[in-house]
């Protein structure tokens, strides 16, 4: 794992976006197209804003996204589809965008997503790390063994508390109980992983991930096994290392 540390989230986001654009353009140069995987959450604000402005031929890019709550539609302020449209994809001429439909039959949506991502191997994945060490909605203990590309998972209370603290839901009871998420093994199948993790609230998760061996109780530890993963930190999130 390569670690890059910058002064603040804005500088970190800009540098991560420069690298991401280079990786996407490299994939397009090699194969005429690229497939990316997008994360959401407050930690991705500066990064996605910077990436929107980079010189990328988005008409040759297909985008999947990591996860979505089951039972909410994009009119909900907490919807990740809404988040990605408002903060990243709107106005960019993507070749294709495969959003997760939180209102669809979950099993059918998982089967469809799994088949579609198999047809478009991910060149560049953007992966955040949660306060509880989760990647996507793979809360601890994560399933490191399943080969299923997408899963239906139950959200832990620690995960729900983060969503409330970040302002996506008013109370713990308002957070959906389940979500559709890409599995750890499928995330690890991405050719390049860019993990953007700013802010003081992530310092413990970063420290635990870096100091611990591979452990499903700290799902982010699996990222250290990837041959081309870069972790982007700011001074606050990297304070414990």
DADAUR-V974664 format. One record per backbone hydrogen bond with DSSP energy under -0.5 kcal/mol. CO is the residue of the C=O (numbers start at 0). NH is the residue of the N-H. If there is no record, write none. Layout:
# DADAUR-V974664
CO;NH
CO;NH
This chain:
# DADAUR-V974664
1;230
3;232
5;234
6;234
7;11
8;12
9;13
10;14
11;15
12;16
13;17
14;18
15;19
16;20
17;21
18;22
19;23
20;24
21;25
22;26
23;27
24;28
25;29
26;30
26;32
27;31
33;61
34;122
34;123
35;63
36;125
37;65
40;43
41;44
43;47
44;48
45;49
46;50
47;51
48;52
49;52
50;53
53;55
55;57
56;59
57;60
57;94
59;33
60;94
60;95
61;35
62;97
63;37
65;181
67;179
68;71
72;75
75;78
78;82
79;83
80;84
81;85
82;86
83;87
83;88
84;89
88;91
91;93
95;62
96;98
97;64
99;101
100;103
101;70
104;108
105;109
106;110
107;111
108;112
109;113
110;114
111;115
112;116
113;117
114;118
115;118
116;119
121;190
122;191
123;36
124;126
124;193
129;132
132;219
133;129
134;137
136;138
137;134
141;143
148;182
150;152
150;180
152;178
155;159
156;160
157;161
158;162
159;163
160;164
161;165
162;167
162;168
163;166
170;173
170;174
171;174
176;154
177;69
178;152
179;67
180;150
182;186
183;187
184;188
185;188
186;189
191;124
192;194
192;229
193;126
193;195
194;196
194;231
196;233
198;201
199;202
201;205
202;206
203;207
204;208
205;209
206;210
207;211
214;217
215;141
217;220
218;221
219;222
220;223
221;224
222;225
225;228
227;192
228;1
229;194
229;231
230;3
230;232
231;196
232;5
233;237
235;238
237;240
